[in-house]
Amino acid sequence: MTMSSDTAIYEQVESSLDTIRPYLKADGGDIEIVEITEDLVVRVRLLGACESCPMSFMTMKAGVEESIRSAIPQIKGIETVSAVS
């Protein structure tokens, strides 16, 4: 991938996350992109209340993954990265 295509994909992912951010923020949380790998796997981190929410798995499956996959079909996968390393 070229730098411009990396930037374009990053911006597309960020834009797709912006569609669900208001819902996350309403519950005291947020989400950030940690990285997008060479093989187009998006790694995200849930922030704030979303980190420890028992519904975070459903948020990832129904909200985040659906939003990213529908906006950028070439993405191969979406993974959650823990805030604690």
C-alpha angles and dihedrals in degrees: 000000000000125000092252092052089048090053092046093051092046090052091047091051091046090050092050090050089052088065092063100032094089089060092048093046091049087062094045098262144100141185134232135193110244095182146325109224127221089256091054101256112148116216115198136178124216112222138201117356090356091068094069101023113126088220094056091104090057090044089055095045102040100028115024101031094043092048094049096042094049092048098041112024093180091069107111099201148344122225133184117228119204118243089226113070 
